[in-house]
Amino acid sequence: MRYELRLGMFCLAMASILAGCGESTIPPAASSPAVSLSSAPPPDVPAIAATVLPQWENSTGITLKDLPAGQFTMGSAAQEPGHKKNETQHTVMVREAFSIGITEVTQSQYEHVVGHNPSRSKGSNNPVEDVSWKDAVEFCRLLSELPAEQSAGRIYRLPTEAEWEYACRAGTTTSYSFGDDVSQLNKYAWFGDNSEKTTHAVGTKLPNPWGLFDMHGNAWEWCGDTKGTLRVIRGGCWFNDATVCRTARRFAIDPNRRPHIRGFRVALTPSGNQ
């Protein structure tokens, strides 16, 4: 099966590497069947090259990366510029491998699945926006029900908050996935300093170390977690300043709101038919 082949290739590569917008005070990400909190110190996360991680395209043209299970430190240090009190550092174990979109879902991809494009800043390759959390969840449901996706056993969902930060960090422990030098953000993100007050085509800035684009800026991204009546968003967007686009920055908002700054990317736990 294709997923088993990709997983085998990934394991061989890993063996080689190992050898040689109102803010809400929200607690650390809760545990789930695939994610757990740990008080043990995390092991060093190996530097995994983006080319090592398998990537594939589904029937709608969405490209996803297969990410390994792993342990990381979620949150930010108190001395990090822009640190907020809801970013307390804690160790999280992502216990299951998962796949995640290498970009935010685009307007053309959303329209292909749902049948319309709600975005205010039009552009077929721009991230879809003006979508609520419920809209994003419904997209995942409809995508999963497409015949080609059903036959492959793929059930799409939003990434958990812990999975999102794990994917964004890509083995790093710095303010951004590329380091702490905020002057470099312009190379990796569309944000307040360079966006000209609009979204931009996905994948036009540099990716993070695991080959994921727009984890900082462009559009805020809905996560699957629920925080009471609120839902989590991560990543910052085109009008935010640099500190809001940090890896650890967290917000929780009304899931029914559809502002033109929020989009999402898909995730799934691969099946044997992947």
Number of C-alpha atoms within 10 A of each C-alpha: 10 11 16 14 12 18 18 12 14 18 15 12 17 18 10 10 14 11 7 5 10 7 11 14 13 16 11 19 21 15 15 13 8 16 21 16 20 15 8 9 12 15 10 10 14 13 14 17 14 16 11 18 20 17 18 17 11 14 11 15 11 18 18 23 22 25 22 19 15 18 22 26 23 24 26 24 17 13 8 14 13 15 19 17 13 18 19 16 16 18 18 27 21 22 15 15 16 21 23 26 22 27 24 30 24 24 23 21 21 23 15 14 17 15 10 11 20 16 23 14 18 17 16 18 17 23 32 31 29 18 24 21 26 15 17 25 20 14 23 22 15 14 26 21 17 14 11 14 19 13 12 15 16 22 18 22 22 23 25 22 25 28 27 24 23 23 27 28 25 24 21 22 20 17 24 24 24 21 13 15 10 14 8 12 24 17 13 21 31 31 26 21 15 14 18 12 16 20 26 23 18 21 18 13 17 16 22 23 20 23 21 21 23 29 31 29 30 32 33 28 32 31 27 22 19 16 17 8 9 17 21 24 26 28 27 31 29 25 22 21 14 22 17 22 29 28 27 28 22 24 21 23 19 15 19 13 13 18 14 19 26 26 29 28 26 27 26 20 18 19 14 11 14 18
